[in-house]
């Protein structure tokens, strides 16, 4: 698998990395599968068909400078920050089940190589023991499939719990405290720093690198405008 890297290490907004996935799938004519890791400033990302007001605590996000973006894949609402590791996987396949299975197997094996008891679920989550450490989503463009997800290395738990608006029934049933009991953080299972962990992931999953050019970045920024369109973000349809 080929690791796709940018010409500089500046942190971009989340919409850029979503556009980078599309650009890689549509433009990079690699025969190999593609993969890259990324991190963002505090951000909420919600699914293609979700109603933003039902999923995102907009006043809290604005008060705390947390950005929010819609993605083109389905699935639920996710909080990310610089203490999370986000993953993108692009393959030439139209088979959803096969693509997810291959990706989940790779991620679990990468974690198992650190001595962690990582397993996957039918909901496309990765668990360590019985607690969730990664959630993943999928979408398809002609000839390619894209899987993206988050690995909880560490995170601002207060922002995670407050930036996302869970259904009231879930709060009543479980309570906020139980959210923490159902997830785990990689830092609790390894002595590696987040940068060392990223190096481990790249080393285990990829055997070559493709460095993008400044021209590639311009192409990504063009696609990014779709994700920044207020009509797309707010789900306004003509």
C-alpha positions in Angstrom: 0.0 0.0 0.0 1.2 3.5 -0.8 1.3 6.3 1.8 0.2 9.7 0.4 2.0 12.6 1.9 1.7 16.4 1.5 4.6 18.7 0.5 4.4 20.4 3.9 3.2 19.4 7.4 0.9 22.4 8.1 -2.4 21.4 9.7 -5.3 22.0 7.4 -9.0 22.2 8.2 -10.9 18.9 8.0 -12.6 19.7 4.7 -9.2 19.7 3.1 -8.5 16.1 4.0 -12.0 15.0 2.9 -11.2 16.6 -0.5 -7.7 15.0 -0.5 -9.4 11.6 -0.3 -11.5 12.4 -3.4 -8.6 13.9 -5.2 -6.5 10.8 -4.5 -9.3 8.5 -5.8 -10.1 10.6 -8.9 -6.6 11.7 -9.9 -3.8 9.5 -8.6 -3.5 6.6 -11.0 -1.7 4.3 -8.6 -2.3 0.6 -9.1 -1.8 0.3 -5.3 -4.2 1.0 -2.5 -3.6 4.5 -1.0 -3.5 5.5 2.7 -2.8 8.6 4.7 -3.0 9.9 8.3 -4.1 13.3 9.4 -4.9 15.4 12.4 -7.1 18.5 12.8 -7.9 21.3 15.3 -11.0 20.6 17.3 -13.7 19.7 14.8 -17.1 17.9 14.6 -17.7 15.9 11.4 -21.2 14.6 10.7 -22.7 12.2 8.2 -24.1 12.9 4.7 -27.7 12.4 5.6 -27.7 13.8 9.2 -29.5 17.0 10.2 -26.9 19.3 11.7 -29.1 20.7 14.4 -29.9 17.2 15.7 -26.2 16.1 15.8 -24.0 19.1 16.5 -24.2 21.3 19.6 -23.8 24.5 17.5 -23.7 27.0 20.4 -21.1 25.0 22.3 -18.9 24.6 19.2 -19.1 28.3 18.4 -18.3 29.3 22.0 -15.2 27.0 22.0 -14.0 27.6 18.5 -14.8 24.0 17.3 -15.3 23.7 13.6 -18.0 21.5 12.0 -18.2 19.9 8.6 -20.4 17.5 6.7 -18.8 14.5 5.0 -20.1 12.5 2.0 -20.1 9.2 3.8 -22.9 8.0 6.0 -22.6 7.1 9.7 -22.7 9.1 12.8 -21.3 12.3 14.3 -17.6 12.3 15.4 -15.5 14.7 17.3 -11.8 15.0 16.4 -8.8 17.1 17.6 -5.0 17.0 17.4 -4.9 14.2 19.9 -6.9 11.9 17.5 -5.4 10.2 14.5 -7.6 10.2 11.5 -7.2 7.6 8.8 -8.1 7.5 5.1 -8.0 4.4 2.9 -8.6 4.5 -0.9 -8.9 1.4 -3.0 -10.0 0.4 -6.5 -13.0 -1.6 -5.5 -16.8 -1.3 -5.7 -17.4 -4.0 -3.1 -18.4 -2.4 0.2 -18.2 -5.5 2.4 -14.9 -6.6 0.9 -13.4 -3.2 1.2 -14.5 -2.7 4.9 -13.3 -6.2 5.8 -9.9 -5.7 4.3 -9.5 -2.3 5.9 -10.6 -3.4 9.4 -8.4 -6.4 9.2 -5.4 -4.2 8.4 -6.1 -1.8 11.2 -6.6 -4.6 13.8 -3.4 -6.3 12.7 -1.5 -3.0 13.0 -2.8 -2.6 16.6 -2.2 -6.3 17.4 1.5 -5.8 16.4 1.7 -3.5 19.4 0.4 -6.3 21.6 -3.1 -4.9 21.8 -6.2 -7.2 21.7 -7.8 -5.4 18.8 -11.0 -6.8 17.2 -13.6 -5.4 14.8 -17.4 -5.3 15.0 -20.2 -5.6 12.4 -20.8 -1.8 13.1 -17.3 -1.1 11.6 -15.8 -0.2 15.0 -12.5 -1.3 16.3 -12.4 -2.4 19.9 -9.6 -3.0 22.4 -11.1 -5.5 24.7 -14.8 -4.5 24.9 -14.3 -0.8 24.4 -14.3 1.2 21.2 -11.1 2.9 20.0 -12.0 3.5 16.4 -15.1 4.3 14.3 -15.2 4.2 10.5 -17.4 5.1 7.6 -17.5 4.4 3.9 -18.4 6.0 0.6 -18.1 5.2 -3.0 -17.2 7.1 -6.2 -17.1 5.4 -9.6 -14.3 2.8 -9.6 -13.1 3.6 -6.1 -14.1 3.1 -2.5 -13.0 5.3 0.4 -13.0 4.3 4.1 -12.1 6.9 6.7 -12.1 6.8 10.5 -10.7 8.0 13.7 -8.4 6.4 16.2 -8.7 7.7 19.7 -5.2 8.1 20.8 -6.2 10.8 23.3 -8.9 13.5 23.2 -10.5 16.4 25.0 -13.3 14.4 26.6 -15.2 17.5 27.7 -15.4 18.7 24.1 -16.2 15.2 22.8 -19.2 14.9 25.1 -20.5 18.4 24.7 -19.8 19.3 21.0 -21.9 16.4 19.8 -25.6 16.3 20.7 -26.6 12.8 21.6 -30.2 11.7 21.5 -31.9 12.5 24.9 -32.9 8.9 25.3 -29.3 7.9 25.2 -28.4 10.4 27.8 -31.2 9.3 30.0 -30.4 5.6 29.6 -26.6 5.7 29.9 -25.6 9.0 31.4 -22.7 11.0 30.2 -20.3 9.1 32.4 -21.0 5.8 30.6 -19.8 7.3 27.3 -16.3 7.3 28.8 -16.8 3.7 30.0 -17.7 2.6 26.4 -14.6 4.0 24.8 -10.8 3.6 25.4 -7.8 5.7 24.4 -4.7 4.2 22.8 -2.5 6.1 25.3 -3.9 3.8 28.0 -2.5 0.8 26.2 0.9 1.9 24.8 3.9 3.9 25.9 4.4 5.2 22.4 3.9 9.0 21.8 1.3 9.9 19.2 4.0 10.6 16.6 5.7 7.3 17.3 2.4 5.6 16.9 1.8 7.3 13.6 5.2 6.1 12.4 4.3 2.5 13.5 1.0 2.6 11.6 2.7 3.9 8.4 5.5 1.3 8.7 3.1 -1.6 9.2 0.5 -0.6 6.6 2.6 0.9 3.8 5.7 -0.1 1.8 6.1 3.0 -0.4 5.3 6.8 -0.4 3.9 9.2 -2.9 4.6 12.8 -2.1 2.0 15.2 -3.6 3.1 18.4 -5.3 2.0 22.0 -5.0 -0.1 21.5 -8.1 -1.9 18.5 -6.4 -2.6 20.8 -3.4 -4.3 23.3 -5.7 -6.4 20.5 -7.1 -7.4 19.4 -3.6 -8.3 23.0 -2.6 -10.6 23.2 -5.7 -12.5 20.1 -4.5 -12.6 21.4 -1.0 -14.9 24.2 -2.0 -17.7 21.7 -2.3 -17.3 20.8 1.4 -17.2 24.5 2.4 -20.4 25.4 0.5 -22.9 26.5 3.2 -25.7 24.7 1.3 -23.8 21.4 1.6 -22.8 22.0 5.3 -26.3 22.9 6.3 -28.0 20.3 4.1 -29.9 22.9 2.1 -31.2 21.3 -1.1 -32.5 23.2 -4.2 
